[in-house]
Amino acid sequence: MARMLRSVRGMRAWGVVTALIGALGLVAVWAPPAVAEGPIKIGFGMALTGGVAGNGKAALLAMQIWAEDVNKKGGLLGRKVELVYYDDQSKAATVPGIYTKLLDVDKVDLVVSGYGTNLIAPAMPIVIERKLTFIGLFGLAVNEQFHYPHYFGIMPAGPSPKTDWSAGFFEIAGRQNPKPRTVALVGADAEYGQNALAGARENAKTHGLRVVYDKAYPPATADFTPIVRAIQATDPDVVFVASYPPDSAGMLRAAHEVGLKPKLFGGGMAGLQFASLQTALGPMLEGVVNYEFWVPERTLKFPGIEDFLKRYQERAKAAGVDPLGHYLPPWAYADLQVLGQAVEATKSLDQQKIGEYIRTHEHDTVAGKIKFAPNGEWAKSRVLMVQFQNIENNDLKQFGEPGHRVVIYPDEWKSGTLIYPYAKAKR
Amino acid sequence: MFSFDLLLDAIVAGILVGGFYAAVSLGITLAFGLLNVVNIAHPAFVILGSYAAFVVNSGFGLDPILAGLLFMPVFFLLGIGVYRIYYASFEKRGEESLRGLVFFFGIIFIIEVSLSLQYGVDYRSVHAAYIGDSLRLGPIDLAFRLAIPCAMALVLTLALHLFLSRTFYGRAVKAVSQDHLALRLMGADPVRIKGLAFGIAIATASLAGALLIMIGPVEPSIGREYIGRVFAIAVLGGMGSIGGTLVAALILGVLESLTSTFYGPSWAPAVSFGILLLVLAVRPSGLFGRAG
């Protein structure tokens, strides 16, 4: 009897276990998918202190405006967007650690770069290893050695960035009659400077210009008078400078003081696009022909650009950043526009799908239409060469108006005529 | 491409920038050379001086050099305050070597971040009628932007030299660097004297900062580029030697200028610091330092 009872209890126990297993299986099959929680996190390092922080902070403000704009419309894929960023202090050495933290600790969904060639290149090994789509903000020929298929440069330098960077400057020289014959090349001994000078050498060769001076200077150079004097001693027709902001000011001041007046001067001077240096240098800028990406000329009224700049300028003073915001902010905003459009179009955060979409489509941004070449650079160069004209004083207002940074090249965006030679522009 | 005009220009340019280097380094000579206080924050105080000149120049149109001179008493008091904290926290307890260094690192960050928060990180400049102009003297162009800072640096060097050699407090400062126990036995308070000397060191940063922002635009962290240079000049000149600092700064400036002109700017730091190593190998106490 007892044996019969034990047998019945055992069968009941097995019955209960079997029922439980079956119930769990049903729940697993019929349970609704887990709802995605939390915002989409976009991570990056950005120069908030150090030598390029003036641009870095302006870029950050533009990116924050983009995030707010997107979140007002419901975010991406129905989720809010959150920017996760750290100060790279304008130092390349901080970048690998920052991106490792973003990916492994902060678990960001997407990454974009910081500002500038020197701060983008150190992140490349990490993004390549993790097979991430990576948009670089103002990097010059960053991908030339890596050949990474999912790198995209927000930098209108064109498919051959090193040469495209200065192509317009040398093209302007080549169009003059009589044609200039000699060129002096000088640049910062850093990633940007070296890349720009490499391209300038090729362009000089293409246009038959003999290089009479070709040197780099260390970034912490205090006084540029000896360099400018040495350049002057070679009597070049053209002087191409690839410099960083404080160096650009130092070079231009030294050139003004020693009376260096080649027929064409400028080319790749970073910093002359910033309101702070424009007001500091004022009339010394007159006649300089230099690169730009956007200026308030009638030929460059892209859809949305003026509205964006208006909103940026309203917040710039409080944020302590460039009050005009013509140089980097529209591109920082466009950077995230491209990424956001790709996420929405592919309806996913899959890096390969996003990368493929970005490569194969044209993107509408506040900085105009953007299409990428197979190497991730722009399919067509839009590096503008502008000449500073009618700079009467050190007031900021004139730089926000047309007619003071006149687009000379390319012809497609031209808004005025070159005053040549440089000495004539200096009056 | 060699010419005697170019050589002369390079030497003059080197002297001008060397004078400016001396102005920035004098505070280190006082603090590190005489007081043995490793004030690596000195360039940060120089940047603070630059911003003080910027504020007064942009707000009231005052000449930057005048601004630098006006702020010297403020910086002097600031220096005394900083030294008092340093002494009470570290030097008194014999912990000045590593912890004191960390203290000054902290001051660097406090100054840089405060300036960033207050003024942003954009480059700042000053305006004066003579910035951008130059004086032609035969084959030489003397840019006022460099000539005036050099002249002010020479005046500052002379003033400090006279103070240290001809005044009671100056001699007390030199005495405290040699034997502060003996000084105490003479009835002088070494801590007070050191505070005074440190205050003077920081006061020089006010004027040096004004000269720096005349030469080129500044942003809050640009002082870090000068840390290595100013210590190299103080050591090369001989620890605690004001005259030696001037000579070392001029040597460095001229060497940098000659190298930049005739061999290429990239070589300039290597040549300058190479000479420093050579001098220290032959004369470890520096050019004008006391041996042993």
Chai-1 contact restraints between the chains, C-beta under 6 A:
chainA,res_idxA,chainB,res_idxB,connection_type,confidence,min_distance_angstrom,max_distance_angstrom,comment,restraint_id
A,T49,B,S221,contact,1.0,0.0,6.0,A-B,restraint_1
A,G50,B,S221,contact,1.0,0.0,6.0,A-B,restraint_2
A,A53,B,V121,contact,1.0,0.0,6.0,A-B,restraint_3
A,G54,B,V121,contact,1.0,0.0,6.0,A-B,restraint_4
A,G54,B,D122,contact,1.0,0.0,6.0,A-B,restraint_5
A,K57,B,V121,contact,1.0,0.0,6.0,A-B,restraint_6
A,D189,B,S266,contact,1.0,0.0,6.0,A-B,restraint_7
A,K215,B,G264,contact,1.0,0.0,6.0,A-B,restraint_8
A,A216,B,S266,contact,1.0,0.0,6.0,A-B,restraint_9
A,Y217,B,P265,contact,1.0,0.0,6.0,A-B,restraint_10
A,P218,B,S266,contact,1.0,0.0,6.0,A-B,restraint_11
A,P218,B,P269,contact,1.0,0.0,6.0,A-B,restraint_12
A,A220,B,E225,contact,1.0,0.0,6.0,A-B,restraint_13
A,A222,B,V17,contact,1.0,0.0,6.0,A-B,restraint_14
A,D223,B,V17,contact,1.0,0.0,6.0,A-B,restraint_15
A,T225,B,A13,contact,1.0,0.0,6.0,A-B,restraint_16
A,P226,B,A10,contact,1.0,0.0,6.0,A-B,restraint_17
A,P226,B,A13,contact,1.0,0.0,6.0,A-B,restraint_18
A,P226,B,S257,contact,1.0,0.0,6.0,A-B,restraint_19
A,P226,B,S260,contact,1.0,0.0,6.0,A-B,restraint_20
A,P226,B,T261,contact,1.0,0.0,6.0,A-B,restraint_21
A,I227,B,S260,contact,1.0,0.0,6.0,A-B,restraint_22
A,I227,B,P265,contact,1.0,0.0,6.0,A-B,restraint_23
A,R229,B,D9,contact,1.0,0.0,6.0,A-B,restraint_24
A,A230,B,T261,contact,1.0,0.0,6.0,A-B,restraint_25
A,A233,B,M1,contact,1.0,0.0,6.0,A-B,restraint_26
A,A233,B,L6,contact,1.0,0.0,6.0,A-B,restraint_27
A,P246,B,G216,contact,1.0,0.0,6.0,A-B,restraint_28
A,P246,B,P217,contact,1.0,0.0,6.0,A-B,restraint_29
A,A249,B,G216,contact,1.0,0.0,6.0,A-B,restraint_30
A,A249,B,P217,contact,1.0,0.0,6.0,A-B,restraint_31
A,G250,B,G216,contact,1.0,0.0,6.0,A-B,restraint_32
A,H256,B,G132,contact,1.0,0.0,6.0,A-B,restraint_33
A,E257,B,S134,contact,1.0,0.0,6.0,A-B,restraint_34
A,E257,B,A143,contact,1.0,0.0,6.0,A-B,restraint_35
A,V258,B,D141,contact,1.0,0.0,6.0,A-B,restraint_36
A,S276,B,D122,contact,1.0,0.0,6.0,A-B,restraint_37
A,S276,B,Y123,contact,1.0,0.0,6.0,A-B,restraint_38
A,A280,B,S125,contact,1.0,0.0,6.0,A-B,restraint_39
A,A280,B,P217,contact,1.0,0.0,6.0,A-B,restraint_40
A,G320,B,G120,contact,1.0,0.0,6.0,A-B,restraint_41
